[in-house]
Amino acid sequence: METRSLTGIERHRYRCPHGHANWEPRDGAFYCVTCLTRWGRDPYFRELEDDRTGEEIGPEAFDGIE
C-alpha cells in the first residue's frame, strides 16, 4: 500500500465525507473541525476522500497517524 504525507498543500486534497479539508488525524481516525463547529455534525470519521481520484483513504495509508 502506498503511504502519503500529510505535509504541505497536498493535505488539502483529502476531504472528510462532507467535503471539508479542515480535518485532523485523531486516535487512528479523523476529526473534522468544520463538521462540528459549523454544522453540528459528528466530527469523527474513518476515511477521507482523495479529491483528485475519488478514492477513499483510511488512516493506515498516511505516515505518522497512530
C-alpha positions in Angstrom: 0.0 0.0 0.0 1.3 3.5 -0.9 1.7 5.8 2.1 1.0 9.5 1.8 2.4 12.5 3.5 0.2 15.0 5.4 2.5 17.9 4.9 2.1 21.0 2.6 -0.6 21.7 0.2 -1.2 18.1 -0.6 -3.0 17.7 2.7 -5.9 19.8 1.3 -6.6 17.3 -1.5 -8.1 14.9 1.2 -11.7 15.7 2.3 -14.0 14.5 5.1 -17.2 12.7 3.9 -18.9 16.1 3.8 -16.3 17.7 1.6 -14.3 19.7 4.2 -10.5 20.0 4.2 -10.3 21.2 7.8 -9.7 17.8 9.4 -7.1 16.4 11.8 -5.9 12.9 12.5 -7.1 11.7 15.9 -6.9 8.3 17.6 -6.5 6.3 14.4 -9.3 8.1 12.6 -10.0 11.6 11.6 -11.8 14.6 13.1 -13.4 17.4 11.1 -13.4 20.8 12.8 -15.8 22.3 10.3 -18.4 19.5 10.6 -18.6 20.1 14.4 -18.3 23.9 14.6 -20.3 25.0 11.6 -22.8 22.2 11.1 -23.1 20.4 14.4 -22.4 17.0 12.8 -20.5 14.1 14.3 -16.9 15.2 13.6 -15.3 11.7 13.7 -14.9 9.5 10.7 -12.8 6.6 9.5 -11.9 7.6 5.9 -11.0 10.6 3.8 -11.8 11.1 0.2 -9.0 11.9 -2.2 -10.3 15.0 -4.1 -8.3 14.0 -7.2 -9.1 10.3 -7.6 -12.3 9.9 -5.5 -10.6 7.1 -3.7 -11.5 6.5 0.0 -8.4 6.6 2.2 -8.1 5.2 5.7 -5.7 6.4 8.4 -3.3 3.5 7.7 -2.4 5.0 4.3 -0.8 8.1 5.9 2.6 8.4 7.5 2.6 9.4 11.2 -1.1 8.7 12.1 -1.4 6.5 15.1 
